[in-house]
Structures are given as structure tokens and as C-alpha cells.
Amino acid sequence: MLKTVVFPEQLQYAHYCKYLYYKGEFFGRVGDFKNSFKYMGEAIRKAPQMTKDSGKGVKSFVLRARRHHTLLELLMNELPTPQLFEKHPELERYKNLVRMVSNGRKQ
């Protein structure tokens, strides 16, 4: 279905971001981590800008996409940059996970 269906980009931007996110999540579940990483990154880049007036939905969507993106980086044997964790303190648990993976902890 993903090969034959093209999402119309002229629809609302928020819907297109969700489409990219779920497409990335699907590819992650079937084991195609490269495509999943690509679509998660696009979903993060195309997400609405977070401002003071941004609703809870935008913040949680971007946070969820960043979490998936970080896990996909680890699954592809790449380490996220430290600047990512400085910029986004809400990813503190994932910073600890990256630290454990880089130290070779198996539990």
C-alpha cells in the first residue's frame, strides 16, 4: 500500500507530519530502519514550530518523534550528538540509555 499511495502534500501540514511519522513507525516495525530514520527525521523537520502558545499536542508529537528518532539512531549503530540532549532536556532518560549503550552495558 505504501508503494502505491502518495499522500497529497497540499493538505494541512499537521496531517502530512503525522503521515510521515506513521510511515516511519511502520518501517521501523518491519525492520527497515534506514527508511524509518529518514521519515522520522522528516516528520520532526516538518512539524509545526513550538512557541509559547503551542498546544500540548504539538509538544508531545515532536517529543515522541524525537524519542523514536533517537532509538533508531541507536539501532543503526550511530550515537546521537550531545547537542541534541543539551537542546532537549526532556530526553534525559534517552541520554542515560545512550550512555549505557556506548559503555557496552547489556542489561
Salt bridges, closest charged atoms under 4 A:
GLU25 OE2 - ARG29 NH2 3.15
GLU25 OE1 - HIS68 NE2 4.00
GLU90 OE2 - HIS88 ND1 3.57
